[in-house]
């Protein structure tokens, strides 16, 4: 299985910023990345995505505040979160989908990182 390691979560005041990172290990290609979050008692929801071709998408709730980007050389994805709100509080997970060097499909998740925004 492809391993994804996340970092960057923490506790911030409303209006503050955080930058999440997620790095994938292994010989993988054609990677589509996504960021998801899950708050207590709620379903996991899509926050942002970026395709292998660089096309980005965002949930309406984060448009204008969050920016997803990628570094193909490092096989990493980032989520810059600005003007954070208490409703952004959740565990954030990165996801990667693509193929391995053996042309095997993969769909892997990071371990999750806690983001807490205080009012």
Secondary structure, DSSP 8 states (H G I E B T S, - for coil): --EEEEE--EEEETT--EEEEEEEESSEEEEEEEEEEE-TTS--EEEEEE-TT--EEE-TTTTTTEEEEEETTTTEEEEEE-S--GGG-EEEEEEEEEEETTS-EEEEE---EEEEEE-
